[in-house]
Amino acid sequence: MHIILVGPGAIGALYAAKLAQTNDVTLLARPAHVAEIRERGITLKGRDAGTVRVNVASTIDALPSDALIILTTKVNDSEAALAPLVPLLSPGVTILCVQNGLYSERVVQGFVKDRAIVLRAITQFGAILEASGVVDFTVPGYTLIEEHPRAAAIAAVFTVAGLDGRVTTEMKREMWHKLIFNCVVNPVTAILDTKVGPIADPILDPLKQLVLDECVAVARADGVSFGEDLLAQLNARFGSSRNVASMRQDLLKGRKTEIDYMNHAVAELGQRFGVPCPVNRALTAMVRYLETPQLL
């Protein structure tokens, strides 16, 4: 498969390294990153150790008519990252948004319109970018792709590459499920400046439950219900994690986070439905404060 991967962060570099072993992959990155990855390749640590050579460029001049574009940038960078590719798009091209956030694929759909097919995907992998092209692969997982006539072929390519591609008919529910956990894990560990594992500490349970209750109420108003014990699920899933949540990684690097597409987006949708979300708004305010350089 002809694959253009946009976004050389932790997940982008991991997916590029995996997919490049069995596909024609080009990783698009900034010139400084291009030089480093071209010289050294992508180095994986942790779950998989080794170095993979990947074709990398800062621009491309043409796209195959059946190309797959995998977008792994932050949601707030989607339009800027795709802008150079828009003139090259055609109806046979598929853009797969492997991103966090509430309905984040709609940002891309609104931007490219009918020039290409836009699909949502969810990754359950975890990774930390240590340097350009150096990835600590911390959490194995799978990749969910929303149902579409093109989805099965993409999922098969992912599975062969070790990314366990799965097609789901319930993307909306899957999106909400991951988003709800992200609305707890990302801002709380970012504010506390910890790795993911400490989120399971019982002392945080009251705070976590407040966030979960608000998110579940908004999800219900949006047509998605959860009957399971999400707090127990969250503690069991993340308690042993040594990963660093993407929001904390962004703050450590002085970058804007995706808080606007997580807790803030939930609170705004809640307002539309008449569901108050004071805790999600409070977490949003705290993360926004941490995004802003403070004068001491």
PAGU-43658 format. One record per residue (C-alpha): residue number from 1; residue in three letters; x, y, z. Coordinates in nm, 4 decimals, padded with zeros to 6 digits. Layout:
REM residues N
{NUM, ALA, {X, Y, Z}}
...
//
This chain:
REM residues 296
{1, MET, {00.0000, 00.0000, 00.0000}}
{2, HIS, {00.1195, 00.3550, -00.0776}}
{3, ILE, {00.1172, 00.5304, 00.2592}}
{4, ILE, {00.1931, 00.8919, 00.3474}}
{5, LEU, {00.2274, 00.9337, 00.7213}}
{6, VAL, {00.1831, 01.2897, 00.8458}}
{7, GLY, {00.3154, 01.3580, 01.1954}}
{8, PRO, {00.6485, 01.2169, 01.3185}}
{9, GLY, {00.5563, 01.2164, 01.6887}}
{10, ALA, {00.5584, 00.9081, 01.9096}}
{11, ILE, {00.2627, 00.7292, 01.7487}}
{12, GLY, {00.3448, 00.8542, 01.3994}}
{13, ALA, {00.7034, 00.7323, 01.4167}}
{14, LEU, {00.5951, 00.3987, 01.5656}}
{15, TYR, {00.3376, 00.3411, 01.2906}}
{16, ALA, {00.5844, 00.4522, 01.0214}}
{17, ALA, {00.8475, 00.2079, 01.1455}}
{18, LYS, {00.6002, -00.0804, 01.1581}}
{19, LEU, {00.4313, -00.0104, 00.8246}}
{20, ALA, {00.7536, 00.0635, 00.6324}}
{21, GLN, {00.8644, -00.2973, 00.6647}}
{22, THR, {00.5843, -00.4196, 00.4353}}
{23, ASN, {00.4616, -00.1089, 00.2486}}
{24, ASP, {00.5730, 00.1935, 00.0466}}
{25, VAL, {00.5791, 00.4516, 00.3274}}
{26, THR, {00.6808, 00.8181, 00.3213}}
{27, LEU, {00.6964, 01.0016, 00.6518}}
{28, LEU, {00.6360, 01.3753, 00.6234}}
{29, ALA, {00.8208, 01.5859, 00.8784}}
{30, ARG, {00.9851, 01.9225, 00.9317}}
{31, PRO, {01.3255, 01.9657, 00.7586}}
{32, ALA, {01.5254, 01.9306, 01.0827}}
{33, HIS, {01.3532, 01.6012, 01.1630}}
{34, VAL, {01.3930, 01.4842, 00.8033}}
{35, ALA, {01.7718, 01.5181, 00.8208}}
{36, GLU, {01.7963, 01.3263, 01.1471}}
{37, ILE, {01.5618, 01.0436, 01.0482}}
{38, ARG, {01.7181, 01.0137, 00.7044}}
{39, GLU, {02.0597, 00.9743, 00.8667}}
{40, ARG, {01.9687, 00.7392, 01.1523}}
{41, GLY, {01.6321, 00.5858, 01.0643}}
{42, ILE, {01.3646, 00.5279, 01.3290}}
{43, THR, {01.4900, 00.3575, 01.6430}}
{44, LEU, {01.2426, 00.1616, 01.8518}}
{45, LYS, {01.3062, 00.0825, 02.2176}}
{46, GLY, {01.1018, -00.0994, 02.4753}}
{47, ARG, {00.8543, -00.3513, 02.3353}}
{48, ASP, {01.0356, -00.3751, 02.0028}}
{49, ALA, {01.4023, -00.2930, 01.9718}}
{50, GLY, {01.5705, -00.2101, 01.6444}}
{51, THR, {01.6202, 00.0482, 01.3745}}
{52, VAL, {01.4036, 00.0791, 01.0633}}
{53, ARG, {01.4920, 00.2823, 00.7553}}
{54, VAL, {01.1964, 00.4918, 00.6424}}
{55, ASN, {01.1608, 00.7204, 00.3419}}
{56, VAL, {01.1217, 01.0681, 00.4925}}
{57, ALA, {01.0591, 01.4069, 00.3312}}
{58, SER, {00.9369, 01.7545, 00.4161}}
{59, THR, {00.7231, 01.7841, 00.1010}}
{60, ILE, {00.5886, 01.5653, -00.1781}}
{61, ASP, {00.4857, 01.6628, -00.5305}}
{62, ALA, {00.2355, 01.3899, -00.6132}}
{63, LEU, {00.0076, 01.1318, -00.4555}}
{64, PRO, {-00.0890, 00.7940, -00.6001}}
{65, SER, {-00.4619, 00.7887, -00.6736}}
{66, ASP, {-00.5148, 00.5145, -00.4130}}
{67, ALA, {-00.2833, 00.6511, -00.1448}}
{68, LEU, {-00.3529, 00.6179, 00.2262}}
{69, ILE, {-00.2688, 00.9285, 00.4290}}
{70, ILE, {-00.2332, 00.8526, 00.8000}}
{71, LEU, {-00.2694, 01.1667, 01.0094}}
{72, THR, {-00.1146, 01.1373, 01.3562}}
{73, THR, {-00.0613, 01.5046, 01.4363}}
{74, LYS, {-00.2275, 01.6852, 01.7254}}
{75, VAL, {-00.5816, 01.7808, 01.6283}}
{76, ASN, {-00.4945, 02.1509, 01.6477}}
{77, ASP, {-00.2239, 02.0948, 01.3823}}
{78, SER, {-00.4462, 01.9048, 01.1365}}
{79, GLU, {-00.5201, 02.1828, 00.8897}}
{80, ALA, {-00.1639, 02.3160, 00.8742}}
{81, ALA, {-00.0257, 01.9642, 00.8263}}
{82, LEU, {-00.2688, 01.8741, 00.5472}}
{83, ALA, {-00.2704, 02.2086, 00.3652}}
{84, PRO, {00.0231, 02.1218, 00.1326}}
{85, LEU, {-00.1464, 01.7937, 00.0380}}
{86, VAL, {-00.4909, 01.9304, -00.0434}}
{87, PRO, {-00.4065, 02.0182, -00.4092}}
{88, LEU, {-00.2816, 01.6598, -00.4555}}
{89, LEU, {-00.5942, 01.4871, -00.3258}}
{90, SER, {-00.8347, 01.2820, -00.5364}}
{91, PRO, {-01.1464, 01.0742, -00.4562}}
{92, GLY, {-00.9435, 00.7526, -00.4395}}
{93, VAL, {-00.7271, 00.8854, -00.1559}}
{94, THR, {-00.8151, 00.7922, 00.2021}}
{95, ILE, {-00.7201, 01.0068, 00.5007}}
{96, LEU, {-00.7135, 00.8068, 00.8233}}
{97, CYS, {-00.7234, 01.0284, 01.1320}}
{98, VAL, {-00.5418, 00.8408, 01.4088}}
{99, GLN, {-00.6017, 01.1133, 01.6638}}
{100, ASN, {-00.7511, 01.1851, 02.0034}}
{101, GLY, {-01.0430, 01.4144, 02.0696}}
{102, LEU, {-01.4181, 01.4494, 02.0410}}
{103, TYR, {-01.5172, 01.4160, 01.6724}}
{104, SER, {-01.1667, 01.5276, 01.5727}}
{105, GLU, {-01.2095, 01.3806, 01.2242}}
{106, ARG, {-01.4681, 01.6503, 01.1529}}
{107, VAL, {-01.1890, 01.9081, 01.1510}}
{108, VAL, {-01.0316, 01.7236, 00.8569}}
{109, GLN, {-01.3636, 01.6561, 00.6837}}
{110, GLY, {-01.4493, 02.0249, 00.6958}}
{111, PHE, {-01.1077, 02.1155, 00.5603}}
{112, VAL, {-01.0689, 01.8712, 00.2683}}
{113, LYS, {-01.4438, 01.8460, 00.1908}}
{114, ASP, {-01.5086, 01.5952, -00.0899}}
{115, ARG, {-01.1508, 01.5831, -00.2193}}
{116, ALA, {-01.0808, 01.2549, -00.0343}}
{117, ILE, {-01.2448, 01.0012, 00.1960}}
{118, VAL, {-01.1854, 01.0797, 00.5640}}
{119, LEU, {-01.2059, 00.7986, 00.8208}}
{120, ARG, {-01.1622, 00.7963, 01.1975}}
{121, ALA, {-00.9244, 00.5561, 01.3714}}
{122, ILE, {-00.8345, 00.4980, 01.7336}}
{123, THR, {-00.5001, 00.3659, 01.8505}}
{124, GLN, {-00.4551, 00.1732, 02.1711}}
{125, PHE, {-00.0758, 00.1794, 02.1453}}
{126, GLY, {00.1399, 00.3830, 02.3793}}
{127, ALA, {00.4772, 00.5380, 02.3000}}
{128, ILE, {00.7098, 00.8170, 02.4098}}
{129, LEU, {00.9157, 01.0203, 02.1632}}
{130, GLU, {01.2609, 01.0580, 02.3168}}
{131, ALA, {01.4129, 01.2435, 02.0210}}
{132, SER, {01.3549, 01.2761, 01.6472}}
{133, GLY, {01.3047, 00.9217, 01.5245}}
{134, VAL, {01.3694, 00.7640, 01.8663}}
{135, VAL, {01.0601, 00.5995, 02.0155}}
{136, ASP, {01.0135, 00.4189, 02.3446}}
{137, PHE, {00.7382, 00.1709, 02.2600}}
{138, THR, {00.5650, 00.1316, 02.5964}}
{139, VAL, {00.2180, -00.0148, 02.5395}}
{140, PRO, {00.1148, -00.2746, 02.2776}}
{141, GLY, {-00.2412, -00.2549, 02.1518}}
{142, TYR, {-00.4574, -00.2453, 01.8423}}
{143, THR, {-00.5962, -00.0002, 01.5866}}
{144, LEU, {-00.9694, 00.0534, 01.5414}}
{145, ILE, {-01.0942, 00.1818, 01.2044}}
{146, GLU, {-01.4480, 00.2971, 01.1392}}
{147, GLU, {-01.6554, 00.0802, 00.9072}}
{148, HIS, {-01.6263, 00.1754, 00.5394}}
{149, PRO, {-01.5738, -00.0168, 00.2119}}
{150, ARG, {-01.2033, 00.0748, 00.2298}}
{151, ALA, {-01.1579, -00.0105, 00.5976}}
{152, ALA, {-01.0991, -00.3866, 00.5722}}
{153, ALA, {-00.8043, -00.3496, 00.3340}}
{154, ILE, {-00.6441, -00.0888, 00.5604}}
{155, ALA, {-00.7000, -00.3048, 00.8686}}
{156, ALA, {-00.5381, -00.6026, 00.6939}}
{157, VAL, {-00.2289, -00.3972, 00.6103}}
{158, PHE, {-00.2085, -00.2802, 00.9710}}
{159, THR, {-00.2365, -00.6352, 01.1035}}
{160, VAL, {00.0426, -00.7637, 00.8798}}
{161, ALA, {00.2587, -00.4780, 01.0105}}
{162, GLY, {00.1940, -00.5725, 01.3734}}
{163, LEU, {-00.0579, -00.2939, 01.4402}}
{164, ASP, {-00.3606, -00.5273, 01.4783}}
{165, GLY, {-00.6099, -00.3499, 01.2547}}
{166, ARG, {-00.9764, -00.3961, 01.3463}}
{167, VAL, {-01.2878, -00.2583, 01.1766}}
{168, THR, {-01.5593, -00.1394, 01.4123}}
{169, THR, {-01.9238, -00.0643, 01.3503}}
{170, GLU, {-01.9383, 00.1284, 01.6783}}
{171, MET, {-01.6826, 00.4030, 01.6267}}
{172, LYS, {-01.8931, 00.6612, 01.8078}}
{173, ARG, {-01.9028, 00.4501, 02.1224}}
{174, GLU, {-01.5341, 00.3592, 02.0910}}
{175, MET, {-01.4488, 00.7284, 02.0476}}
{176, TRP, {-01.6399, 00.8212, 02.3610}}
{177, HIS, {-01.4867, 00.5349, 02.5582}}
{178, LYS, {-01.1314, 00.6422, 02.4831}}
{179, LEU, {-01.2174, 01.0109, 02.5167}}
{180, ILE, {-01.3626, 00.9597, 02.8640}}
{181, PHE, {-01.0424, 00.7912, 02.9820}}
{182, ASN, {-00.8344, 01.0604, 02.8125}}
{183, CYS, {-01.0329, 01.3298, 02.9946}}
{184, VAL, {-00.9154, 01.1763, 03.3222}}
{185, VAL, {-00.5657, 01.0475, 03.2489}}
{186, ASN, {-00.4319, 01.3294, 03.0322}}
{187, PRO, {-00.5126, 01.6422, 03.2354}}
{188, VAL, {-00.4713, 01.4879, 03.5814}}
{189, THR, {-00.1285, 01.3368, 03.5133}}
{190, ALA, {-00.0246, 01.6532, 03.3285}}
{191, ILE, {-00.1246, 01.8735, 03.6217}}
{192, LEU, {00.0363, 01.6389, 03.8763}}
{193, ASP, {00.3435, 01.5967, 03.6516}}
{194, THR, {00.3434, 01.2175, 03.6785}}
{195, LYS, {00.3575, 00.9176, 03.4505}}
{196, VAL, {00.0298, 00.7422, 03.3738}}
{197, GLY, {00.0516, 00.4663, 03.6373}}
{198, PRO, {-00.0130, 00.6863, 03.9446}}
{199, ILE, {-00.3587, 00.7734, 03.8056}}
{200, ALA, {-00.4781, 00.4468, 03.9661}}
{201, ASP, {-00.3977, 00.5687, 04.3184}}
{202, PRO, {-00.7222, 00.5389, 04.5208}}
{203, ILE, {-00.6655, 00.8839, 04.6700}}
{204, LEU, {-00.7565, 01.0251, 04.3251}}
{205, ASP, {-01.0767, 00.8204, 04.2935}}
{206, PRO, {-01.3145, 01.1023, 04.3991}}
{207, LEU, {-01.1692, 01.3379, 04.1380}}
{208, LYS, {-01.1691, 01.0704, 03.8695}}
{209, GLN, {-01.5291, 00.9815, 03.9459}}
{210, LEU, {-01.6396, 01.3434, 03.9097}}
{211, VAL, {-01.4782, 01.3675, 03.5652}}
{212, LEU, {-01.6207, 01.0319, 03.4601}}
{213, ASP, {-01.9717, 01.1216, 03.5754}}
{214, GLU, {-01.9745, 01.4431, 03.3718}}
{215, CYS, {-01.8354, 01.2746, 03.0607}}
{216, VAL, {-02.0794, 00.9837, 03.0858}}
{217, ALA, {-02.3710, 01.2257, 03.1210}}
{218, VAL, {-02.2681, 01.4163, 02.8083}}
{219, ALA, {-02.2086, 01.0920, 02.6179}}
{220, ARG, {-02.5579, 00.9754, 02.7164}}
{221, ALA, {-02.7050, 01.3000, 02.5873}}
{222, ASP, {-02.5106, 01.2369, 02.2653}}
{223, GLY, {-02.6672, 00.8927, 02.2296}}
{224, VAL, {-02.3987, 00.6700, 02.3850}}
{225, SER, {-02.4537, 00.4853, 02.7132}}
{226, PHE, {-02.2095, 00.3045, 02.9402}}
{227, GLY, {-02.3303, 00.0504, 03.1937}}
{228, GLU, {-01.9902, -00.0730, 03.3068}}
{229, ASP, {-01.7801, 00.0488, 03.5998}}
{230, LEU, {-01.5507, 00.2891, 03.4163}}
{231, LEU, {-01.3529, 00.3818, 03.7272}}
{232, ALA, {-01.2597, 00.0185, 03.7874}}
{233, GLN, {-01.1748, -00.0209, 03.4193}}
{234, LEU, {-00.9543, 00.2877, 03.4220}}
{235, ASN, {-00.7638, 00.1816, 03.7342}}
{236, ALA, {-00.7090, -00.1708, 03.6031}}
{237, ARG, {-00.5983, -00.0583, 03.2580}}
{238, PHE, {-00.3623, 00.2211, 03.3518}}
{239, GLY, {-00.2331, 00.1274, 03.6959}}
{240, SER, {00.0736, -00.0562, 03.5670}}
{241, SER, {00.1488, 00.1840, 03.2816}}
{242, ARG, {00.4912, 00.3460, 03.2591}}
{243, ASN, {00.3761, 00.5604, 02.9683}}
{244, VAL, {00.3735, 00.9404, 02.9731}}
{245, ALA, {00.0392, 01.0815, 02.8585}}
{246, SER, {00.0524, 01.2932, 02.5443}}
{247, MET, {-00.0697, 01.6029, 02.7301}}
{248, ARG, {00.2192, 01.5867, 02.9752}}
{249, GLN, {00.4619, 01.5262, 02.6872}}
{250, ASP, {00.3290, 01.8428, 02.5208}}
{251, LEU, {00.3665, 02.0533, 02.8346}}
{252, LEU, {00.7205, 01.9263, 02.8929}}
{253, LYS, {00.8092, 02.0350, 02.5401}}
{254, GLY, {00.6354, 02.3732, 02.5690}}
{255, ARG, {00.3700, 02.2846, 02.3115}}
{256, LYS, {-00.0014, 02.3520, 02.3052}}
{257, THR, {-00.2011, 02.0544, 02.4272}}
{258, GLU, {-00.5216, 01.8986, 02.2954}}
{259, ILE, {-00.7260, 02.0079, 02.5984}}
{260, ASP, {-00.9643, 02.1997, 02.3690}}
{261, TYR, {-01.0568, 01.8730, 02.1963}}
{262, MET, {-01.0886, 01.6739, 02.5188}}
{263, ASN, {-01.2264, 01.8226, 02.8408}}
{264, HIS, {-01.3189, 02.1579, 02.6885}}
{265, ALA, {-01.4998, 01.9886, 02.3992}}
{266, VAL, {-01.6966, 01.7734, 02.6436}}
{267, ALA, {-01.7927, 02.0792, 02.8498}}
{268, GLU, {-01.9013, 02.2715, 02.5390}}
{269, LEU, {-02.1103, 01.9810, 02.4111}}
{270, GLY, {-02.2516, 01.9442, 02.7602}}
{271, GLN, {-02.3592, 02.3069, 02.7519}}
{272, ARG, {-02.5485, 02.2425, 02.4276}}
{273, PHE, {-02.7287, 01.9508, 02.5925}}
{274, GLY, {-02.7879, 02.1292, 02.9222}}
{275, VAL, {-02.5390, 01.9084, 03.1127}}
{276, PRO, {-02.3167, 02.1119, 03.3504}}
{277, CYS, {-01.9477, 02.0146, 03.3449}}
{278, PRO, {-01.7733, 02.2265, 03.6117}}
{279, VAL, {-01.4939, 01.9739, 03.6774}}
{280, ASN, {-01.4032, 01.9404, 03.3088}}
{281, ARG, {-01.4036, 02.3196, 03.2812}}
{282, ALA, {-01.1773, 02.3438, 03.5870}}
{283, LEU, {-00.9297, 02.0939, 03.4421}}
{284, THR, {-00.9346, 02.2855, 03.1136}}
{285, ALA, {-00.8524, 02.6101, 03.2934}}
{286, MET, {-00.5623, 02.4527, 03.4827}}
{287, VAL, {-00.4077, 02.2963, 03.1733}}
{288, ARG, {-00.4441, 02.6216, 02.9796}}
{289, TYR, {-00.2635, 02.7957, 03.2642}}
{290, LEU, {00.0211, 02.5446, 03.2406}}
{291, GLU, {00.0404, 02.6004, 02.8634}}
{292, THR, {00.1152, 02.9688, 02.9186}}
{293, PRO, {00.4716, 03.0665, 03.0144}}
{294, GLN, {00.4523, 03.2188, 03.3597}}
{295, LEU, {00.6607, 03.5159, 03.4762}}
{296, LEU, {00.8026, 03.4348, 03.8204}}
//
